[in-house]
Amino acid sequence: MKLYYTTIALCLLTQCISFQAKNPATIIDDDMNPYGASEQLDLHSWRGEVGHGSYNTKDFPNAAVLYYDRIKDKSWILQNWGPPDQIERVGNTEYLIFNKKNKSAPNYSMQFCNGLNPVKVGYRNNKLVYVEAYFPDNPGWIKGPVFRLPK
């Protein structure tokens, strides 16, 4: 009898977890200046992989700077993500759009691109100024469908 009640409890718990809101959103970081930034989108070395960084600016006022210094140049994204699937130009900003895996890019098996939710990165004078990526599950304070990180 205990096993029966335990099984029911586990089923209910599993259903409660699976029905929690996922809070999906496209997050835009259109101010990539890392100095004093508490929130920033972070590009990883695998094509299409973008993370969301939260930095404690009180204790570490320039924590985002070291990371940004590594990825800020357009050459970094081309070396690590390979050629973009699409290029858009708006004014003096060039947007590179990645939405498919690419065998010419490193680590093909680890690439995140799924064809559904593109990652869009913008460069002005070959410096990173814009990142846009879809996140299926966000913290509660991020409200979709599109959310711009505050700076």
HELIX and SHEET records of a PDB file:
HELIX    1   1 LYS A    2  SER A   18  1                                  17    
HELIX    2   2 ALA A   63  ILE A   71  1                                   9    
HELIX    3   3 LYS A   74  TRP A   81  1                                   8    
HELIX    4   4 TYR A  108  MET A  110  5                                   3    
SHEET    1   A 6 GLN A  86  VAL A  90  0                                        
SHEET    2   A 6 THR A  93  PHE A  98 -1                                        
SHEET    3   A 6 VAL A 119  ARG A 124 -1                                        
SHEET    4   A 6 LYS A 127  PHE A 135 -1                                        
SHEET    5   A 6 ALA A  25  ASP A  29 -1                                        
SHEET    6   A 6 VAL A 146  ARG A 148  1                                        
SHEET    1   B 2 GLU A  39  LEU A  43  0                                        
SHEET    2   B 2 VAL A  50  SER A  54 -1                                        
END                                                                             
